[in-house]
Amino acid sequence: MVVLSYQVVQFPKTNLHRCLPLKPQNHNPGGSYVRCGIAEPSGQPAPMGQKTKYNDGVFEKVFMSLFARKMENFSGKSPPPDGKKEKGLFDYDYESFVDVSRRVMQGRNRIQQQKVVREVLLSMLPPGAPEQFRKLFPPTKWAAEFNAALTVPFFHWLVGPSEVVEVEINGVKQRSGVHIKKCRYLENSGCVGMCVNMCKIPTQDFFTNEFGLPLTMIPNFEDMSCEMVYGQPPPPFEEDPVAKQPCFADVCSVANPNSSICPKLQV
């Protein structure tokens, strides 16, 4: 999503090299999704209520491991016993990545969870990266569209297949929206709180406040899709519809079906 420098790197062949365009979707006849690592026979995410099967390669597992290992520092997990090695760079899969996220969430309120994600994101960048990003990508239409285009291929490992779509910001139409058909993070965690506190809010804040490029994320908890709108400032949390979202009572392991609002959304 962020380009700070260019360097030639040789990666083994993975699913990323076999990304194929799919047929145009009903909501946007002019666009097409990118199939990256989907193992479903249809090449599309599984229906609501079922987890999509993915075929992750080296590229995907590297990113999962990098993020998971950074988050392990905040998970409260004890170091491995003597004689046992810590997980290596290719030992994490998506389930273990989500499990680390869940352990980070436990025992922390909404604000604390978001701070952890911010620290993890900052730790992934070289010193001075936010300042450099602001110089390279001032909050213009071009910068918003460029980052939307980069989101599709580089973040498929995290959110699943997506496509760039046209949005309207302050009366101007631009291709700075990203439609995620069924968010992989949400369907694997099954947790409203994890979606909001460990993805939506910290990602919005990071781009808007650290990078100076406004971003709004709009998850749809009915079908687990999501809209990312680069160039659109996010609303205050209290005015965001997600602040009133109840739990996924049937699929979330930490859900409270007796509460009208997901407890993890409360400070």
C-alpha positions in Angstrom: 0.0 0.0 0.0 2.9 2.3 0.7 5.9 2.7 -1.7 8.9 4.3 -0.1 11.7 2.9 -2.1 12.4 0.5 -4.9 14.7 -2.6 -4.7 14.9 -5.7 -6.9 13.9 -8.7 -4.9 13.6 -12.3 -6.2 10.7 -14.1 -4.8 9.8 -17.8 -5.5 6.8 -18.3 -7.6 3.6 -18.1 -5.6 -0.1 -17.5 -5.9 0.6 -13.8 -6.4 2.0 -14.6 -9.8 -1.2 -16.4 -10.8 -3.7 -13.7 -10.1 -6.4 -13.8 -12.6 -9.2 -11.3 -13.4 -12.7 -12.6 -12.8 -15.9 -11.7 -14.5 -17.4 -8.3 -13.8 -19.6 -8.1 -10.7 -23.2 -6.9 -10.6 -22.5 -3.9 -8.4 -19.9 -2.6 -10.8 -20.2 -4.0 -14.3 -17.2 -2.1 -15.5 -14.8 -3.6 -12.9 -13.4 -7.0 -12.1 -12.1 -8.7 -9.0 -8.6 -10.2 -8.8 -8.4 -13.8 -7.9 -5.4 -14.2 -5.6 -4.9 -17.4 -3.7 -8.6 -18.4 -3.6 -8.9 -22.1 -3.4 -12.7 -22.2 -3.9 -13.8 -24.0 -7.2 -15.7 -20.9 -8.2 -12.6 -18.7 -7.6 -14.7 -16.4 -5.4 -15.1 -16.1 -1.6 -17.4 -18.7 0.0 -21.0 -17.7 0.8 -21.9 -16.0 4.1 -21.7 -18.5 6.9 -18.8 -20.4 5.4 -15.0 -19.7 5.5 -13.3 -19.2 2.2 -10.5 -21.6 1.4 -7.2 -19.9 0.4 -4.1 -21.3 -1.1 -1.4 -19.2 0.4 2.1 -19.2 -1.0 5.5 -17.9 0.1 4.6 -14.2 -0.5 1.5 -14.4 1.6 3.1 -16.3 4.4 5.9 -13.9 4.7 3.5 -11.0 5.3 1.4 -13.1 7.8 4.6 -14.0 9.7 6.0 -10.4 9.7 2.8 -9.0 11.2 2.2 -11.9 13.6 5.7 -11.8 15.0 5.5 -8.1 15.6 2.1 -8.6 17.4 3.4 -11.5 19.4 5.4 -8.9 21.4 2.1 -7.6 22.7 0.2 -10.9 23.1 1.5 -11.8 26.5 2.6 -15.2 25.3 5.4 -16.8 27.2 8.7 -17.6 25.3 9.1 -21.2 24.1 10.5 -23.7 26.6 14.2 -24.5 26.5 15.1 -26.6 23.5 12.2 -25.4 21.4 12.6 -22.8 18.7 10.3 -19.8 18.1 8.2 -19.9 15.0 10.2 -19.0 11.9 9.3 -16.7 9.1 7.3 -19.3 7.2 5.7 -21.1 10.2 2.7 -18.8 10.5 -0.5 -19.3 8.6 -3.6 -17.2 8.5 -5.2 -18.9 11.4 -2.2 -18.4 13.7 -2.1 -14.7 12.6 -5.7 -14.3 13.6 -5.0 -16.2 16.9 -2.2 -13.7 17.8 -4.6 -10.8 17.1 -7.2 -12.4 19.4 -4.7 -12.7 22.2 -3.7 -9.1 21.8 -7.3 -8.1 22.1 -7.9 -10.0 25.3 -7.4 -7.9 28.4 -7.3 -4.6 26.5 -10.0 -2.0 25.9 -10.8 -0.5 22.6 -8.3 2.3 22.8 -5.5 0.0 24.0 -6.1 -2.4 21.2 -5.8 0.4 18.6 -2.6 1.7 20.2 -1.0 -1.8 19.8 -1.9 -1.9 16.1 -0.4 1.6 15.6 2.8 0.5 17.3 3.0 -2.6 15.1 2.4 -0.6 11.9 5.1 2.0 12.9 7.5 -0.8 13.7 7.1 -2.2 10.2 8.4 1.1 8.6 11.9 2.6 8.4 12.6 5.8 10.5 11.0 8.9 8.9 8.7 6.9 6.7 5.5 8.9 7.6 7.3 12.2 6.8 8.5 10.7 3.5 5.1 9.5 2.6 3.6 12.9 3.2 6.1 14.4 0.7 5.5 11.7 -1.9 1.8 11.5 -1.5 0.1 14.8 -0.5 -3.7 14.5 -0.1 -4.5 14.8 -3.8 -6.8 12.8 -6.1 -3.8 11.2 -7.7 -2.4 10.0 -4.4 -5.8 8.6 -3.3 -6.2 6.7 -6.6 -2.6 5.5 -6.5 -2.9 4.0 -3.0 -6.3 2.4 -3.9 -4.6 0.7 -6.9 -1.8 -0.6 -4.7 -4.2 -1.9 -2.0 -5.7 -4.6 -4.4 -2.5 -6.6 -5.2 -0.6 -6.1 -2.0 -3.2 -6.6 0.6 -5.1 -9.5 -0.8 -3.4 -11.8 1.7 -5.0 -9.9 4.5 -8.5 -9.0 3.2 -9.1 -11.3 0.2 -10.1 -10.3 -3.3 -10.9 -6.7 -3.9 -11.2 -4.2 -6.8 -10.8 -0.5 -7.3 -14.1 1.3 -7.7 -15.3 4.8 -8.4 -16.4 7.0 -5.5 -17.5 10.6 -5.1 -15.7 12.9 -2.7 -16.8 16.5 -2.3 -18.6 16.3 -5.6 -15.6 14.9 -7.5 -15.7 11.4 -9.0 -12.5 9.4 -8.7 -11.3 5.9 -8.6 -10.0 5.9 -5.1 -12.4 3.4 -3.6 -11.6 -0.3 -2.9 -14.4 -2.8 -2.6 -13.5 -5.9 -0.6 -16.0 -8.6 -1.5 -15.7 -10.6 1.7 -13.0 -9.6 4.2 -10.8 -12.5 5.1 -9.9 -11.0 8.5 -13.5 -10.6 9.5 -14.7 -14.0 8.3 -11.8 -15.8 10.0 -12.0 -13.9 13.3 -15.8 -13.7 13.3 -15.4 -10.8 15.7 -16.9 -7.3 15.3 -14.5 -5.9 17.9 -11.4 -7.3 16.1 -12.6 -5.9 12.8 -13.2 -2.4 14.2 -10.4 -2.1 16.8 -7.6 -3.9 15.1 -8.3 -3.1 11.5 -10.7 -0.4 10.6 -10.0 2.3 13.2 -6.2 2.0 13.4 -5.8 1.8 9.6 -8.0 4.9 9.2 -6.1 6.7 11.8 -2.7 5.6 10.5 -3.3 6.9 7.0 -5.2 10.0 8.1 -3.0 11.2 11.0 0.4 9.6 10.3 0.5 9.7 6.5 -1.8 12.7 6.0 -3.9 10.9 3.4 -7.6 10.6 4.7 -9.1 7.1 4.6 -12.5 5.8 5.6 -13.3 2.1 5.9 -16.9 1.0 5.8 -17.4 -2.6 6.8 -20.7 -4.3 6.0 -21.5 -6.8 8.8 -24.4 -8.3 6.8 -22.2 -9.9 4.1 -18.7 -9.2 5.5 -17.8 -6.9 2.6 -16.0 -3.6 3.1 -15.4 -0.3 1.3 -12.2 1.6 1.6 -12.4 5.2 0.5 -9.1 7.0 0.1 -9.4 10.8 0.2 -12.4 10.7 2.5 -11.8 11.8 6.2 -13.3 9.2 8.7 -16.1 10.3 11.0 -15.5 10.5 14.8 -16.0 7.1 16.4 -19.1 8.2 18.2 -20.8 9.1 14.9 -19.7 6.0 13.0 -22.4 3.4 12.6 -19.9 0.7 13.7 -20.0 2.1 17.2 -23.5 0.6 17.7 -22.7 -2.8 16.1 -23.8 -5.9 18.0 -21.7 -9.1 18.2 -21.7 -12.0 15.8 -23.4 -14.0 18.5 -23.3 -17.3 16.6 -19.7 -17.3 15.4 -17.6 -15.1 17.8 -15.9 -16.9 20.7 -16.0 -13.8 22.9 -19.5 -12.6 22.0 -22.0 -11.4 24.5 -25.4 -12.2 23.0 -27.2 -10.3 25.8 -25.5 -7.0 24.8 -27.0 -4.7 22.1 -23.5 -3.5 21.3 -20.3 -5.5 21.0 -18.6 -5.2 24.4 -15.2 -4.8 22.7 -16.4 -1.5 21.2 -16.8 0.0 24.6 -13.9 1.7 26.4 
